[in-house]
């Protein structure tokens, strides 16, 4: 990505790497990536340059991802929400727009619910936190408790082909070679430790621990929900339900798209976001 700076912010002793682009005088927008194979550069590769003309664009690697330090505490939704607050304070961002995908959507939503005066607009992309049912059912709980996530990442780190296969369970259709190469590099960088910790914290026998549905009617921030029509991980119905509960919300379903609209359908994704902003 051209004209994008690579920087670090100190968040209570944890060095958080972030990508920054655009005029510092422009309104800020912070982009939050998802979990698993993700990072700031992977999810937002196309979105950052598309938003640069109108915004000060900031995309952090959450601890345990990209070039950031590993987490310094038990990984949970509360941990990442606290890190986001520390990050915004470190950059002196009193108010900003937030865009989050998957796990990052849950982080953005969790922060917005507690700090509505600090969020100008909220974009939730195939977002976590909008339901309590476990993807994959009870077996997912057993899988996380038996160390399945760590084992799976060890396989992915050894094989680009396995990484491509994993991505095929996330996106709609065959992932392009560029996306596979970037995801493979991310797997080999951190080994999935943060993602394994997050799953152990969030996946309980009765369902997902973080479920903000009951609090959505209290959210006053203008909110856009974007969801891939063929998302195999987060049900489209979660976004539709959230759109009916949030007082000022808009829902956009992206046709023939899986869990990663910013990479699968970048042009359509950017048009939707820019129209909302």
C-alpha positions in Angstrom: 0.0 0.0 0.0 1.5 3.3 -1.1 1.3 6.5 1.1 0.6 4.4 4.2 2.8 4.9 7.2 3.7 2.1 9.6 3.7 3.3 13.3 3.5 2.1 16.8 1.5 3.3 19.9 2.2 2.4 23.5 -0.9 0.9 25.1 0.0 0.4 28.8 3.3 -1.2 27.9 2.0 -3.2 24.9 3.4 -1.9 21.5 0.5 -1.8 19.1 1.4 -1.5 15.5 -0.9 0.5 13.2 -1.2 1.7 9.6 -1.9 5.3 9.1 -2.8 7.3 6.0 -4.5 10.5 5.0 -4.5 14.1 6.1 -4.3 14.4 10.0 -6.7 17.2 9.7 -9.4 15.0 8.2 -12.0 13.3 10.3 -10.6 10.0 11.7 -11.8 6.5 11.0 -10.4 3.5 12.8 -10.5 0.1 11.1 -10.5 -3.0 13.3 -9.6 -6.4 11.8 -11.0 -9.8 12.7 -9.5 -12.8 14.4 -7.9 -16.0 13.2 -5.8 -15.4 10.1 -6.4 -11.7 10.0 -4.5 -8.4 10.5 -4.9 -4.8 9.7 -3.1 -5.0 6.4 -5.0 -8.1 5.3 -8.6 -7.0 5.9 -8.1 -3.3 5.0 -5.7 -3.5 2.1 -8.1 -2.0 -0.3 -10.2 0.0 2.1 -7.4 2.2 3.4 -6.4 3.8 0.1 -10.1 4.2 -0.9 -10.9 6.2 2.3 -7.6 8.2 2.4 -8.8 11.2 0.4 -11.6 12.1 2.9 -10.4 10.7 6.2 -7.5 10.2 8.5 -7.4 6.4 8.2 -6.0 4.4 11.1 -5.8 0.5 11.2 -4.2 -1.1 14.2 -3.0 -4.7 14.6 -4.7 -5.9 17.8 -2.2 -7.5 20.3 -1.3 -11.0 19.0 -1.8 -10.0 15.4 0.3 -8.4 12.6 3.3 -6.6 14.0 1.9 -5.8 17.4 3.2 -7.3 20.6 1.5 -10.4 22.0 -1.3 -9.8 24.6 -0.1 -9.1 28.1 -3.3 -10.4 29.8 -6.0 -13.1 29.3 -7.4 -12.5 25.8 -11.1 -11.7 25.9 -13.6 -9.2 24.3 -13.1 -7.0 27.4 -9.4 -7.1 26.9 -9.5 -5.9 23.3 -12.1 -3.2 24.1 -9.8 -1.9 26.8 -6.9 -2.0 24.3 -8.9 0.0 21.8 -9.6 2.6 24.5 -5.9 2.9 25.3 -5.1 3.1 21.6 -7.5 5.9 21.0 -6.2 7.8 24.0 -2.6 7.3 22.9 -3.5 8.9 19.5 -5.5 11.6 21.3 -8.7 10.6 19.4 -11.6 11.9 21.4 -14.1 11.0 18.8 -13.8 8.8 15.7 -15.7 6.6 13.3 -15.2 2.9 13.9 -15.3 0.1 11.3 -14.9 -3.5 12.5 -15.1 -6.8 10.8 -15.9 -10.1 12.6 -14.1 -10.1 16.0 -13.1 -6.4 15.3 -16.8 -5.6 14.8 -17.5 -7.0 18.3 -14.7 -4.9 19.7 -16.0 -1.7 18.0 -19.6 -2.5 19.2 -18.4 -3.2 22.7 -16.5 0.1 22.8 -19.4 2.1 21.3 -21.9 0.8 23.8 -19.7 2.0 26.7 -18.5 5.2 25.0 -21.2 6.5 22.7 -20.0 10.0 22.9 -16.6 9.0 21.4 -18.0 7.2 18.3 -19.3 9.4 15.5 -20.4 6.5 13.3 -20.2 2.7 13.5 -19.8 0.1 10.7 -20.2 -3.5 11.7 -19.0 -6.0 9.0 -20.1 -9.6 9.4 -19.8 -8.8 13.1 -19.2 -10.8 16.2 -21.4 -10.0 19.2 -24.7 -10.0 17.5 -25.8 -13.4 18.7 -25.1 -16.2 21.2 -25.3 -19.4 19.2 -21.9 -21.2 18.7 -20.9 -21.6 15.0 -20.5 -25.3 14.6 -22.6 -26.1 17.7 -21.4 -27.8 20.9 -18.6 -29.5 19.2 -16.9 -26.1 18.8 -16.6 -25.9 22.6 -15.0 -29.3 22.8 -12.7 -28.4 19.9 -11.4 -25.3 21.7 -11.0 -27.1 25.1 -9.0 -29.9 23.5 -6.5 -27.5 21.9 -7.9 -27.9 18.5 -7.3 -24.3 17.5 -3.6 -24.5 18.3 -3.2 -27.8 16.4 -5.1 -26.4 13.4 -2.8 -23.3 13.3 0.3 -25.5 13.5 -0.9 -27.3 10.3 -1.7 -24.0 8.6 1.7 -22.6 9.4 3.4 -25.6 7.7 1.3 -25.6 4.5 0.2 -22.8 2.2 -2.3 -25.3 0.7 -3.9 -25.8 4.1 -4.2 -22.1 4.6 -5.9 -21.8 1.2 -8.3 -24.6 2.3 -9.1 -22.8 5.5 -9.9 -19.6 3.6 -12.3 -21.5 1.4 -14.3 -22.2 4.5 -14.6 -18.5 5.1 -15.0 -16.8 1.7 -17.5 -17.5 -1.1 -15.7 -19.2 -3.9 -12.0 -19.7 -4.3 -9.7 -17.2 -2.5 -7.2 -15.4 -4.8 -3.5 -16.2 -4.5 -2.7 -12.8 -3.0 -5.1 -13.3 -0.1 -3.8 -16.8 0.5 -0.2 -15.6 0.6 -1.0 -12.8 3.0 -3.0 -15.1 5.3 -0.2 -17.7 5.2 2.3 -15.0 6.3 0.1 -14.0 9.2 -0.4 -17.6 10.4 3.4 -18.0 10.5 3.9 -14.7 12.3 2.0 -15.4 15.6 0.9 -19.0 15.3 -2.7 -18.3 16.3 -2.0 -18.0 20.1 -4.2 -14.9 20.6 -7.0 -16.4 18.6 -6.9 -19.6 20.6 -7.0 -17.6 23.8 -10.0 -15.6 22.6 -11.9 -18.7 21.7 -11.2 -20.3 25.1 -12.6 -17.1 26.7 -15.6 -16.7 24.4 -16.9 -20.2 23.6 -18.8 -21.7 26.5 -20.9 -24.8 26.7 -24.1 -22.8 26.6 -23.1 -20.5 23.8 -20.9 -17.4 23.1 -20.0 -15.4 26.1 -20.2 -12.0 24.3 -23.7 -11.3 23.0 -24.8 -7.7 22.8 -28.3 -8.2 21.4 -30.0 -7.2 24.6 -28.2 -3.8 24.6 -28.6 -2.9 21.0 -31.8 -0.8 21.6 -29.7 1.5 23.8 -27.1 2.2 21.0 -27.7 5.8 19.7 -24.7 5.9 17.3 -25.6 5.9 13.6 -24.8 2.3 12.6 -24.3 0.5 9.3 -24.3 -3.3 9.2 -22.7 -4.9 6.2 -23.0 -8.7 5.7 -21.9 -11.2 3.1 -25.0 -13.0 1.8 -23.1 -16.3 1.9 -21.2 -15.9 5.2 -20.6 -19.4 6.5 -19.6 -18.2 10.0 -21.9 -15.4 11.2 -25.5 -15.8 10.1 -27.0 -13.1 7.9 -30.0 -13.1 10.3 -27.9 -11.7 13.1 -27.2 -8.5 11.1 -30.9 -8.3 10.0 -32.0 -8.6 13.6 -29.5 -6.1 14.9 -30.7 -3.7 12.2 -34.2 -3.9 13.6 -33.0 -3.3 17.2 -30.6 -0.4 16.8 -32.6 2.8 16.6 -30.5 4.4 13.8 -29.3 1.5 11.7 -29.0 0.5 8.0 -28.4 -3.0 6.8 -26.7 -3.9 3.5 -26.4 -7.5 2.3 -23.6 -8.1 -0.2 -24.6 -10.7 -2.8 -22.4 -13.8 -3.6 -20.0 -12.8 -0.7 -18.8 -14.7 2.3 -17.3 -13.5 5.6 -14.8 -11.0 4.2 -16.6 -8.3 2.1 -13.6 -5.8 2.2 -11.4 -8.4 0.4 -14.1 -10.4 -1.6 -16.0 -7.4 -2.9 -13.8 -4.4 -2.3 -15.4 -2.0 -4.8 -18.9 -2.6 -3.6 -17.8 -2.5 0.1 -16.1 0.8 -0.3 -19.1 2.4 -2.1 -21.4 1.3 0.7 -19.1 2.6 3.4 -18.4 5.9 1.6 -22.1 6.5 1.0 -22.8 6.0 4.7 -20.1 8.3 5.8 
